[in-house]
Amino acid sequence: MICKHCGAEADPGEALCPACGKAVEAEGSDSSISDGGFEATPKAKSKLPVILISLALVAAMVGGLFLGGILPPKGSDAPAITEPVGTVATTPGTSLPVIQGAEKGGDEIAVQMDTYLLDNAYLGYFYWEEANSLISYYGDQGYFDPTAPFSGQEYPYEEFATWHDMLVANAVDMWAATAVLFDAAVAEGHVMNAQYQEYVDNLVGQLDSQALAAGAQSATEYLVARYGAFAEPEGYAEYINMSCMVSSFVSAKYDALTAAHSGDEVPMTATINIRHILFTTGTDDDVAVKAEADRVYALFLENPTEEQFADLAMEHTADGNGAQGGLYEGVYPGQMVAEFNDWCFDPSRVVGDNGIVQTSYGYHLMYFSGVGEPIADTTAVDAAVSAEYSEWIGGYIDALDYTINTENVYPW
């Protein structure tokens, strides 16, 4: 399945995303809002993610899209934004809405932070990174209409009146942090590393070819479709360069903190090897799915060998590791969802143990294949690095204070 936090793939049964480390929720879980339940509707982001800008850019390099949403909104402190003016149009080759004929200008100052000023033209890049990411992950789930202005669509939580309000708040927070961190990088003489510089050069240098591939008549038309009415190549290049400079800067700091802990003692932890056959359910009491799981389990019990289990996994599992006979190697405690984890790490477990486990993913036929190779448990070291990094970056962004000029903000 796809992690809702960073977009990386996570194998069914995993409790944590392998890329960002956040909790992965099961597909098909209850999307209603309830105490302790999964809130499927996208919400504003929590304060100060650990990796911040670097993680977003790494995802972008892999996926070809520079994802926004690396910094949180200010919640209810964000003022309401004015209603939209103008009509919706789309550029050939894209599915993103563009507002035309609005009264707000690209050079109007939307945000002021001390001596920093943000106009609508530059705000558009941050805003549409947020919006494009939102559309990519949630656009087909019915929470909003991706073809209509966000400013006319009610936001389902109390923090904001509209989706537009939420996007503006996120975008401005991202801009504010980027601005102060960029200045810090320059002041410290930081030089963008080769990987980020190559990314910038390729992205900007291939803008014309990307535009043609998308069906646009020019780079400007392509950028307008992606980043709003005021986007143009020069501003886009400045935005990408500034964002990547900050990403390089904070990545270097995180790497330095990690290196400083390289001599820390790291304990080893045991792992296990497990085979499973997944039968996914839309609800936890799906009778038909349970019956199918029981049927396949009965076939296994006719010849309860690991080879037989692997053959059945190849034929029946809904997981992505069917070709490997349902095998996961080197599974460590806490890697999988609770029910799966508890079965695997039962102290009495021996090779050949088998059974059926129900999780939020569905029903798992289980086969204990054996003990795996021990791995280094870096939990304590990772926590120390993350805490030091959070303190460092918090020194730049925790005290950010800005004013959104609501009457000037362009109503995308």
C-alpha positions as CSV (number, residue, x, y, z in Angstrom):
1,M,0.0,0.0,0.0
2,I,1.0,3.7,-0.2
3,C,2.0,5.7,2.8
4,K,-0.3,8.7,3.2
5,H,2.5,10.7,4.8
6,C,5.3,10.5,2.2
7,G,3.9,8.4,-0.7
8,A,6.4,5.6,-0.4
9,E,5.2,1.9,-0.8
10,A,4.8,-0.1,2.4
11,D,4.2,-3.8,2.3
12,P,0.9,-5.1,3.7
13,G,1.3,-6.0,7.4
14,E,3.9,-3.3,8.0
15,A,3.0,-0.9,10.9
16,L,5.7,1.7,9.9
17,C,6.5,3.2,6.6
18,P,10.0,2.1,5.5
19,A,10.7,5.6,4.1
20,C,9.4,8.1,6.7
21,G,8.9,5.8,9.7
22,K,5.4,7.0,10.4
23,A,2.5,4.8,11.1
24,V,0.9,3.2,8.0
25,E,-2.9,2.8,8.1
26,A,-4.6,-0.1,6.4
27,E,-6.4,0.3,3.2
28,G,-10.0,-0.3,3.6
29,S,-10.0,0.8,7.2
30,D,-12.9,2.9,8.6
31,S,-12.7,6.3,7.1
32,S,-15.0,7.9,9.6
33,I,-13.7,10.2,12.3
34,S,-13.8,8.5,15.7
35,D,-11.7,8.3,18.9
36,G,-8.7,6.2,18.2
37,G,-9.7,5.5,14.6
38,F,-8.0,6.4,11.3
39,E,-9.0,9.8,10.1
40,A,-8.8,9.2,6.4
41,T,-9.6,12.8,5.4
42,P,-6.3,14.7,4.9
43,K,-5.7,17.1,7.7
44,A,-3.2,19.9,8.4
45,K,0.2,18.6,9.3
46,S,1.6,18.2,12.8
47,K,4.3,20.5,14.1
48,L,7.9,20.0,13.0
49,P,8.4,16.7,11.2
50,V,11.9,15.4,11.8
51,I,13.5,15.5,8.4
52,L,11.4,18.3,7.0
53,I,12.6,19.6,3.7
54,S,15.2,16.9,2.9
55,L,12.7,14.1,3.1
56,A,10.3,15.8,0.7
57,L,13.1,16.5,-1.8
58,V,14.4,12.9,-1.7
59,A,10.9,11.7,-2.5
60,A,10.7,14.2,-5.3
61,M,14.0,13.0,-6.8
62,V,12.6,9.4,-6.9
63,G,9.1,10.3,-8.0
64,G,9.8,13.2,-10.4
65,L,7.7,15.7,-8.4
66,F,9.0,18.2,-5.9
67,L,6.5,17.6,-3.1
68,G,5.3,20.3,-0.9
69,G,3.8,20.0,2.6
70,I,7.1,19.9,4.5
71,L,6.1,22.3,7.1
72,P,2.9,22.7,9.2
73,P,0.2,25.3,9.1
74,K,-0.4,27.6,12.0
75,G,-3.9,26.1,12.5
76,S,-6.6,28.5,13.6
77,D,-4.1,31.4,13.8
78,A,-4.3,31.6,10.0
79,P,-6.8,34.3,8.9
80,A,-9.6,33.5,6.6
81,I,-8.9,34.1,2.9
82,T,-11.2,36.0,0.6
83,E,-13.6,34.2,-1.8
84,P,-12.4,33.4,-5.4
85,V,-12.9,35.7,-8.3
86,G,-12.7,34.4,-11.9
87,T,-13.3,31.2,-13.8
88,V,-11.6,27.8,-14.0
89,A,-9.7,26.8,-17.0
90,T,-7.3,24.0,-17.8
91,T,-4.2,23.8,-19.9
92,P,-3.9,21.0,-22.5
93,G,-2.0,18.1,-21.2
94,T,-2.8,18.7,-17.6
95,S,-5.6,18.2,-15.2
96,L,-4.8,21.0,-12.8
97,P,-7.1,24.0,-12.4
98,V,-5.9,27.5,-13.3
99,I,-7.9,30.6,-12.3
100,Q,-8.1,33.2,-15.0
101,G,-9.5,36.7,-14.8
102,A,-9.1,37.2,-11.1
103,E,-8.5,40.7,-9.7
104,K,-5.5,39.9,-7.5
105,G,-2.1,40.7,-9.0
106,G,1.0,38.6,-9.0
107,D,3.1,41.5,-7.6
108,E,0.8,42.2,-4.7
109,I,2.3,41.4,-1.3
110,A,0.5,38.5,0.3
111,V,2.7,37.9,3.3
112,Q,5.1,40.0,5.4
113,M,7.6,38.5,7.9
114,D,10.0,41.1,9.3
115,T,12.0,42.3,6.3
116,Y,10.8,39.4,4.1
117,L,8.0,40.0,1.6
118,L,6.1,37.3,-0.3
119,D,4.1,38.3,-3.4
120,N,1.4,36.2,-5.0
121,A,3.6,35.1,-7.9
122,Y,6.1,33.4,-5.6
123,L,3.5,32.2,-3.1
124,G,2.0,30.3,-6.0
125,Y,4.9,27.9,-6.2
126,F,4.6,26.9,-2.6
127,Y,0.8,26.8,-2.7
128,W,0.7,24.6,-5.8
129,E,3.3,22.2,-4.4
130,E,0.9,21.7,-1.5
131,A,-2.1,21.5,-3.8
132,N,-0.5,19.1,-6.3
133,S,0.5,16.8,-3.5
134,L,-3.0,16.9,-2.1
135,I,-4.5,16.1,-5.5
136,S,-2.0,13.3,-6.1
137,Y,-2.9,11.5,-2.8
138,Y,-6.5,12.4,-2.2
139,G,-7.9,13.8,-5.4
140,D,-9.9,10.7,-6.3
141,Q,-11.3,10.1,-2.8
142,G,-14.2,12.6,-2.9
143,Y,-12.9,14.9,-0.1
144,F,-12.8,17.8,-2.6
145,D,-13.2,18.6,-6.3
146,P,-9.7,18.8,-7.8
147,T,-11.0,20.6,-10.9
148,A,-12.6,23.5,-8.9
149,P,-11.1,26.4,-6.9
150,F,-10.1,25.3,-3.4
151,S,-11.3,28.6,-2.0
152,G,-14.9,27.6,-2.6
153,Q,-14.7,24.2,-0.9
154,E,-15.4,23.7,2.8
155,Y,-12.6,22.2,4.9
156,P,-13.9,19.3,7.0
157,Y,-12.1,20.2,10.2
158,E,-12.3,23.2,12.5
159,E,-8.8,24.6,11.8
160,F,-9.8,26.3,8.5
161,A,-12.9,27.4,6.7
162,T,-11.9,26.1,3.3
163,W,-9.3,23.9,1.6
164,H,-7.8,27.1,0.2
165,D,-7.2,28.4,3.8
166,M,-5.4,25.2,4.7
167,L,-3.2,25.3,1.6
168,V,-2.3,28.9,2.1
169,A,-1.3,28.4,5.7
170,N,0.9,25.4,4.8
171,A,2.4,27.2,1.8
172,V,3.2,30.3,3.9
173,D,4.8,28.2,6.7
174,M,6.9,26.4,4.1
175,W,8.0,29.7,2.5
176,A,8.8,31.3,5.8
177,A,11.0,28.4,6.9
178,T,12.6,28.2,3.5
179,A,13.5,31.9,3.5
180,V,15.2,31.9,6.9
181,L,17.0,28.6,6.3
182,F,18.2,29.8,2.9
183,D,19.7,32.9,4.5
184,A,21.3,30.8,7.2
185,A,22.8,28.5,4.5
186,V,24.3,31.5,2.7
187,A,25.6,33.1,5.9
188,E,27.3,29.9,6.8
189,G,28.9,29.5,3.4
190,H,27.1,26.3,2.6
191,V,27.6,25.1,-1.0
192,M,24.8,23.0,-2.5
193,N,25.9,19.4,-2.7
194,A,26.4,17.8,-6.1
195,Q,23.3,15.7,-6.0
196,Y,21.0,18.6,-5.4
197,Q,22.8,20.8,-7.9
198,E,22.4,18.2,-10.6
199,Y,18.7,17.9,-9.7
200,V,18.3,21.7,-10.1
201,D,20.3,21.8,-13.4
202,N,18.3,18.9,-14.9
203,L,14.9,20.2,-13.8
204,V,15.4,23.7,-15.0
205,G,17.3,22.7,-18.1
206,Q,14.7,20.3,-19.2
207,L,11.8,22.6,-18.6
208,D,11.1,23.1,-22.4
209,S,11.1,19.4,-23.1
210,Q,8.9,18.7,-20.1
211,A,6.4,21.3,-21.4
212,L,6.2,19.7,-24.8
213,A,5.8,16.3,-23.3
214,A,2.9,17.6,-21.3
215,G,1.2,19.0,-24.4
216,A,1.9,22.7,-23.5
217,Q,3.0,25.2,-26.1
218,S,5.7,26.7,-24.0
219,A,7.5,26.4,-20.6
220,T,5.4,29.3,-19.3
221,E,2.1,27.7,-20.2
222,Y,3.3,24.4,-18.6
223,L,4.3,26.3,-15.4
224,V,1.0,28.2,-15.2
225,A,-0.9,24.9,-15.4
226,R,1.2,23.6,-12.4
227,Y,1.9,26.7,-10.3
228,G,-0.9,29.2,-11.1
229,A,-1.4,32.3,-13.1
230,F,1.8,34.1,-12.4
231,A,4.3,31.2,-12.9
232,E,7.2,31.7,-15.3
233,P,10.6,30.1,-15.9
234,E,12.7,32.6,-14.1
235,G,10.7,32.6,-10.9
236,Y,10.4,28.8,-11.1
237,A,14.2,28.4,-11.3
238,E,14.6,30.7,-8.3
239,Y,12.1,28.7,-6.3
240,I,13.7,25.3,-7.2
241,N,17.2,26.7,-6.5
242,M,16.2,28.1,-3.1
243,S,14.3,25.0,-2.1
244,C,17.2,22.7,-3.0
245,M,19.8,24.9,-1.3
246,V,17.8,24.6,1.9
247,S,17.4,20.8,1.4
248,S,21.1,20.5,0.9
249,F,21.8,22.6,4.0
250,V,19.5,20.7,6.4
251,S,20.6,17.4,4.9
252,A,24.2,18.3,5.7
253,K,23.3,19.2,9.3
254,Y,21.4,15.9,9.8
255,D,24.4,13.9,8.3
256,A,26.8,15.8,10.6
257,L,24.7,15.0,13.7
258,T,24.5,11.3,12.6
259,A,28.3,11.2,12.1
260,A,28.8,12.6,15.6
261,H,26.9,9.6,17.0
262,S,28.7,7.0,14.8
263,G,30.7,5.8,17.8
264,D,27.7,5.2,20.0
265,E,27.1,1.7,21.3
266,V,24.4,0.0,19.3
267,P,22.7,-3.1,20.7
268,M,21.7,-6.0,18.4
269,T,18.1,-7.3,18.2
270,A,16.8,-10.6,17.1
271,T,14.8,-11.1,13.9
272,I,12.6,-13.8,12.5
273,N,11.7,-15.2,9.0
274,I,8.0,-15.6,8.4
275,R,5.8,-16.7,5.5
276,H,2.2,-15.5,5.2
277,I,-0.7,-15.6,2.8
278,L,-2.8,-12.5,2.8
279,F,-6.6,-12.4,2.2
280,T,-7.6,-8.8,2.2
281,T,-10.9,-7.6,3.6
282,G,-13.0,-4.5,3.4
283,T,-14.3,-5.1,6.9
284,D,-12.9,-7.2,9.7
285,D,-15.9,-9.6,9.6
286,D,-15.9,-10.3,5.9
287,V,-17.4,-13.9,6.0
288,A,-16.6,-14.8,2.4
289,V,-12.9,-13.8,2.7
290,K,-12.6,-15.7,6.0
291,A,-14.1,-18.8,4.3
292,E,-11.6,-18.6,1.5
293,A,-8.7,-18.2,4.0
294,D,-10.0,-21.3,5.9
295,R,-10.3,-23.2,2.6
296,V,-6.6,-22.5,1.6
297,Y,-5.5,-23.2,5.2
298,A,-7.2,-26.6,5.0
299,L,-5.3,-27.3,1.7
300,F,-2.0,-26.5,3.5
301,L,-2.9,-28.8,6.5
302,E,-3.2,-31.7,4.1
303,N,0.6,-31.4,3.5
304,P,1.9,-29.0,6.2
305,T,5.3,-28.3,4.8
306,E,7.1,-25.0,4.2
307,E,7.3,-25.9,0.5
308,Q,3.5,-26.5,0.3
309,F,2.9,-23.2,2.1
310,A,5.2,-21.3,-0.3
311,D,3.3,-22.8,-3.3
312,L,0.0,-21.8,-1.9
313,A,1.3,-18.3,-1.2
314,M,2.4,-17.9,-4.8
315,E,-1.1,-18.8,-5.9
316,H,-3.3,-17.1,-3.4
317,T,-1.7,-14.2,-1.5
318,A,-2.8,-10.6,-2.0
319,D,0.5,-9.4,-0.8
320,G,3.3,-8.3,-3.2
321,N,5.7,-11.1,-2.2
322,G,3.9,-14.0,-3.7
323,A,6.8,-14.8,-6.0
324,Q,8.9,-15.3,-2.9
325,G,6.4,-17.7,-1.4
326,G,5.1,-15.1,1.0
327,L,8.5,-14.9,2.7
328,Y,9.6,-12.0,4.8
329,E,13.1,-12.3,6.1
330,G,14.8,-10.3,9.0
331,V,11.5,-9.1,10.5
332,Y,12.2,-7.2,13.7
333,P,10.0,-6.5,16.7
334,G,7.5,-3.7,16.0
335,Q,7.9,-3.8,12.2
336,M,4.5,-5.3,11.6
337,V,1.1,-4.5,12.8
338,A,0.4,-5.6,16.4
339,E,-1.5,-8.9,15.8
340,F,1.0,-10.0,13.2
341,N,3.9,-9.0,15.4
342,D,2.6,-10.7,18.5
343,W,2.1,-14.0,16.7
344,C,5.6,-13.9,15.2
345,F,7.4,-13.0,18.4
346,D,5.5,-15.4,20.8
347,P,8.3,-16.8,23.0
348,S,7.0,-20.3,22.4
349,R,7.3,-20.0,18.6
350,V,9.2,-22.8,16.8
351,V,9.9,-23.6,13.2
352,G,6.8,-25.0,11.4
353,D,4.3,-23.3,13.6
354,N,1.3,-22.1,11.6
355,G,-2.1,-20.5,12.1
356,I,-4.4,-17.8,11.0
357,V,-4.1,-14.2,12.2
358,Q,-6.6,-11.4,11.7
359,T,-5.4,-7.8,11.3
360,S,-6.8,-4.6,9.8
361,Y,-5.4,-5.8,6.5
362,G,-7.5,-9.0,6.5
363,Y,-6.6,-12.6,7.3
364,H,-3.1,-14.0,7.2
365,L,-2.1,-17.6,7.0
366,M,1.1,-17.8,9.0
367,Y,4.1,-20.1,8.8
368,F,7.1,-19.6,11.1
369,S,10.2,-20.2,8.9
370,G,12.8,-19.6,11.6
371,V,15.1,-17.1,13.3
372,G,16.8,-14.5,11.1
373,E,20.1,-12.7,11.4
374,P,20.3,-10.2,14.2
375,I,20.3,-6.5,13.2
376,A,21.6,-3.4,14.9
377,D,18.9,-1.6,16.9
378,T,19.5,2.1,16.2
379,T,16.4,3.3,18.0
380,A,18.3,5.1,20.7
381,V,20.8,6.7,18.3
382,D,18.1,7.7,15.9
383,A,16.1,9.3,18.7
384,A,19.2,11.3,19.9
385,V,19.9,12.5,16.4
386,S,16.3,13.4,15.8
387,A,16.1,15.3,19.0
388,E,19.3,17.3,18.3
389,Y,18.1,18.0,14.8
390,S,14.7,19.2,15.9
391,E,16.3,21.5,18.5
392,W,18.7,22.9,15.8
393,I,16.0,23.6,13.2
394,G,13.6,24.7,15.8
395,G,16.0,27.6,16.6
396,Y,15.2,28.9,13.1
397,I,11.5,28.1,12.6
398,D,9.8,28.0,16.0
399,A,9.7,31.7,16.4
400,L,8.6,32.5,12.8
401,D,6.0,35.3,12.9
402,Y,4.3,36.6,9.8
403,T,1.2,38.5,8.7
404,I,-1.0,37.2,5.9
405,N,-2.5,40.1,4.0
406,T,-5.8,38.4,3.3
407,E,-7.1,41.0,1.0
408,N,-4.1,40.6,-1.3
409,V,-3.9,36.8,-1.4
410,Y,-4.7,35.4,-4.9
411,P,-7.9,33.2,-4.7
412,W,-6.8,30.0,-6.4
